[in-house]
Amino acid sequence: MALAAGLLAAACDNYDADIEAVQAAEFAPGSTNAEFANELAGSDGSVEWSAEKVDGREGTVRVIADIERPSSSGRAHEIRFEYLHERGTARVRLDRALVDGREQNLLSGMLNLLLLQLD
C-alpha cells in the first residue's frame, strides 16, 4: 500500500512553480496577475489558484484563477481566468476569461469586469 502511494505521488506533477510564474507575470504595467485577481475579488471575495497539464502540449500548463466577488445584491459573481504557462520559454498568456460562466472576448470581458467593480 505504501509503495502504491509513493508511486502515485511520484507520478503527480507539481504545479507550484507554474502558479507562481503566472501570479508574478504582469497583467498591465506595474500590476501582476495576482494583484489584479485580488483587486477583482475585493476585500470580501476570494481567489483560488489551481493548475493542470494541457493534453497534447508537452511543457505547457494551464493555470486557473477562480475568483468569487460578492455583489451588493447578495449574489456572488464568479470570474475565471485560464492562463497558459509554457515552461520552456517561461511565457505566460491569458487563454480564456469567463464571467458568471460566460466566455468573454477581450473587449466585452474588460467591460464586464469594470461593471463588476461598480456592482
Secondary structure per residue as TSV (DSSP state, phi and psi in degrees):
chain	resnum	aa	ss	phi	psi
A	1	M	-	360.0	-44.7
A	2	A	H	-65.0	-35.8
A	3	L	H	-64.6	-42.7
A	4	A	H	-63.2	-41.2
A	5	A	H	-65.4	-39.1
A	6	G	H	-65.6	-41.4
A	7	L	H	-66.1	-38.7
A	8	L	H	-64.9	-42.6
A	9	A	H	-65.7	-37.6
A	10	A	H	-67.9	-31.5
A	11	A	H	-76.2	-22.9
A	12	C	S	-75.8	139.0
A	13	D	-	-86.9	147.0
A	14	N	-	-99.5	121.5
A	15	Y	-	-105.2	9.9
A	16	D	H	-56.6	-43.9
A	17	A	H	-66.8	-34.1
A	18	D	H	-67.0	-44.1
A	19	I	H	-62.7	-44.5
A	20	E	H	-62.4	-38.7
A	21	A	H	-65.1	-42.3
A	22	V	H	-68.4	-42.8
A	23	Q	H	-60.2	-38.2
A	24	A	H	-82.1	-17.9
A	25	A	S	-65.6	149.2
A	26	E	E	-73.6	128.0
A	27	F	E	-81.7	-45.4
A	28	A	E	-147.2	162.6
A	29	P	T	-52.8	123.5
A	30	G	T	84.8	3.9
A	31	S	E	-139.0	130.2
A	32	T	E	-89.7	166.6
A	33	N	H	-60.1	-39.0
A	34	A	H	-65.2	-42.8
A	35	E	H	-63.7	-41.8
A	36	F	H	-63.9	-44.6
A	37	A	H	-61.7	-43.7
A	38	N	H	-65.4	-36.9
A	39	E	H	-65.7	-41.3
A	40	L	H	-63.6	-39.5
A	41	A	H	-66.3	-32.4
A	42	G	-	74.5	178.9
A	43	S	T	-70.2	-24.6
A	44	D	T	-100.7	-2.1
A	45	G	-	-94.0	-170.6
A	46	S	E	-146.8	156.2
A	47	V	E	-130.9	129.4
A	48	E	E	-122.2	129.6
A	49	W	E	-105.9	138.5
A	50	S	E	-146.7	172.1
A	51	A	E	-152.4	157.7
A	52	E	E	-153.7	157.5
A	53	K	E	-73.9	155.9
A	54	V	-	-102.3	116.6
A	55	D	T	-59.8	133.3
A	56	G	T	80.8	1.4
A	57	R	-	-130.4	84.1
A	58	E	T	-58.6	132.2
A	59	G	T	83.8	5.4
A	60	T	E	-116.3	132.6
A	61	V	E	-122.1	135.8
A	62	R	E	-89.8	122.9
A	63	V	E	-111.2	130.1
A	64	I	E	-118.0	132.0
A	65	A	E	-111.9	111.4
A	66	D	E	-99.1	118.5
A	67	I	E	-116.0	130.6
A	68	E	E	-113.6	124.7
A	69	R	E	-123.2	113.2
A	70	P	-	-63.7	150.0
A	71	S	-	-117.6	167.6
A	72	S	T	-68.0	-21.0
A	73	S	T	-82.4	-5.7
A	74	G	S	98.6	-22.2
A	75	R	-	-84.9	129.9
A	76	A	-	-82.0	141.6
A	77	H	E	-93.5	143.0
A	78	E	E	-113.5	124.6
A	79	I	E	-121.8	135.7
A	80	R	E	-131.0	127.3
A	81	F	E	-111.7	131.7
A	82	E	E	-116.9	118.1
A	83	Y	E	-108.4	154.5
A	84	L	E	-111.5	128.1
A	85	H	E	-112.9	116.7
A	86	E	E	-93.0	110.6
A	87	R	T	-62.5	-39.1
A	88	G	T	-65.7	-37.6
A	89	T	T	-104.8	-8.5
A	90	A	T	64.1	19.8
A	91	R	E	-77.5	136.7
A	92	V	E	-123.3	130.8
A	93	R	E	-144.0	147.6
A	94	L	E	-74.5	125.2
A	95	D	E	-99.6	-40.7
A	96	R	E	-149.8	149.1
A	97	A	E	-133.9	132.6
A	98	L	E	-126.4	136.7
A	99	V	E	-122.7	120.0
A	100	D	T	50.6	41.9
A	101	G	T	83.3	-3.7
A	102	R	E	-105.5	128.8
A	103	E	E	-66.3	141.3
A	104	Q	-	-118.2	142.6
A	105	N	-	-87.0	176.7
A	106	L	H	-59.8	-48.4
A	107	L	H	-70.3	-51.8
A	108	S	H	-66.7	-32.8
A	109	G	H	-63.7	-43.7
A	110	M	H	-66.8	-38.6
A	111	L	H	-64.0	-44.0
A	112	N	H	-63.1	-38.6
A	113	L	H	-66.2	-38.3
A	114	L	H	-64.6	-39.8
A	115	L	H	-64.5	-36.3
A	116	L	H	-62.6	-35.3
A	117	Q	H	-62.1	-31.5
A	118	L	H	-83.2	-20.9
A	119	D	-	-70.9	360.0
